[in-house]
Amino acid sequence: MVYYFFNPKRKGIRAILSMSAKEPGRYQITYFIYSQYSNKFIPSSDSIRDNIRVCLEQLDDEGFQREKVKRFDLFEVPEAFVPTRIIPMTRCERMTERLLREWGIESSVAV
């Protein structure tokens, strides 16, 4: 289990949520910061918690969003990163999305 998180306001920072290898049975958030010197993301710190819900709340409080499809790439340039578009969940949102697409209007639903 590995989940990839990004912060839309701070493009040079990423986070990975995974099972801890250091302490089995616990969860670990590893933060990565993009280095202009080496042109890649380097790990900066770890945060180990007992509960995955606490980890998710911590990431949410810090402004991170989960990337649903793409995998973390150490060598990806932060400015080139485009998050996967989130598909509207409710029927009403899907109908609105379809209607906007038919009219040729750019949708702003969950980017």
Summary of the structure (lengths in Angstrom):
residues: 111
radius of gyration: 16.7
end to end distance: 24.2
largest distance: 53.4
contacts: 257
relative contact order: 0.17
helix: 23%
strand: 31%
